Amino acid sequence: MTRIPKPVSTPANSRYNARPEGPRPPPNLSTPLPDTSNVVNQSKLPRPVPANRTQTALQSHQGVSTFNTPATSSTQAVGNSNTGVNHPQGPCPPLAPPAAGRPQAALNLSNASCLTHGMAPEHVQGALQQGQLNSAYSRLGQNGNYSREADKNGGGALAVYTRAVGTQQTSWKSQGHGVGSNDSKVQMILSPNVLQTPNHGWRASSTDNMGKVPGSTTAHQAGLPSNDPLGRAPLWSRQTESGRNRAFNDTVNGRPIQANNEQLHWEKVPLQGNLKGMVVTSQASFDTLMGMNGAQRTAGAAGRGTVPFGTQQVPVVLAQGNSSLLSTLKDAGIADTNGRVR
C-alpha cells in the first residue's frame, strides 16, 4: 500500500504584527518580554522584517546625489530585538556638498554642556536594556501608527531628538523645555561627545522644524512618498556639514537659551559612554527609577540615587522643575565646575 503523506498545516496567525506602541518613546517594557536566549532553534522565532524590506525602502533614495562626504552607516544590518531595532534604516544619507566660496564651520563643543532627551520613567529600563534610544521607524516600520504629522516630514519618524544646553545657559530648567519636558518625564543627560562618534549621523537646528529635516524645505518634499517615512530619507541630504555645525555652535554659545533647538540623530543614540545622568522633577518619577532592578537610593541624601547600566552606576537626581539644570548637574557631580558633561 502506498502511504499518502499528511498535508502540512499552516499556522492561522503566521503574520507578524508590530506592537501598538507610541511613536516617540522607546517600547514600554514595564511588563518583561519573554527571554528567548535559551531557545535552541532561533529560526523558529517570528521575524518582524522580511529580509529584503530595508533594501527595498532604501532603493528610493540611494544614488540621489554623489557627495564627497561619506554616508555614515547603521550598525544594524537586520532586525535585532536586543536593541529594539525591528526595522533598520540603513546608512544615514550623506550631508549636502559644501557651498562653494563660503567659509566652513567646524564643530565646537567647548561651549556645550550636555544634550538632553526627555522620556517617561517607565521606559528607562527598556532603553538601558537595549543600550540605545531608538527612532519610531526603527521600532514600528513603514506601517507604524504615527500620531503626529511631524513624524511624516522626514525627520520625526527617522530620528531620535535631543536638545543642547550651553555651559553659560544657567536659565535652562531642570525639567527641560518643549516636548518631553514636564514633571512626569526623565531628562536623560548625554555627553555631547556623541556628536563626534564615527558613523553617527546627525543634523542640527536652533529652532523647532516640526519634523522637517534641517536644511530641507516643504518644496523639497515634492515627489517623495507620503506613506513611507524611509522613502523621505533624501531630505537628510539637504544640510551641509558646515551648516549643521554652525547651527549647533550658535545654539550653545552665550547665555540666552534656544529652547526649541534640536539635534536629529539618525535611527538611534547609543547610551554606552554617552549617558552620564538622569534628572527628574517629581517624587513619583524618582520613585519609579528607584524601583528598577539594582537601583539604589543614596544614604543620607534625599532625592539622590543610582541605576546600573553595564559597569556604570548612573546618577539620578531629583530637582525642582524650575531650578537651573546646570546647577543641578554641577551639584550632583554630573558636570564639572565649568558645566561640561563628559
Secondary structure, DSSP 4 states (H G I P E B T S, - for coil): -PPPPPPPPPPTT-S-------SSSPP--SSPPP--TT-S-GGGSPPSS-TTHHHHHHTTTTTS---SSPPP--S-SS-BTTTTBSS---SPPPPBPPPTTSPPPPP--TTEEEEEEEE-GGGHHHHHHHTEEE-HHHHH-TT----SGGGGSBSTTTEEEEEEEETT-TTSBTT-SSTT-STTSEEEEE-GGGGGSTT--EEEESS--TTBPTT--GGGGTTS-SS-GGGGGGGGGSSBHHHHHHHHHHHHSSSS--TT-EEEEESEEE-TTTEEEEEESSHHHHHHHHTSTT-EEPTT-TTEEEEEETTEEEEEEE--TTSBHHHHHHHTTSS-TTS---
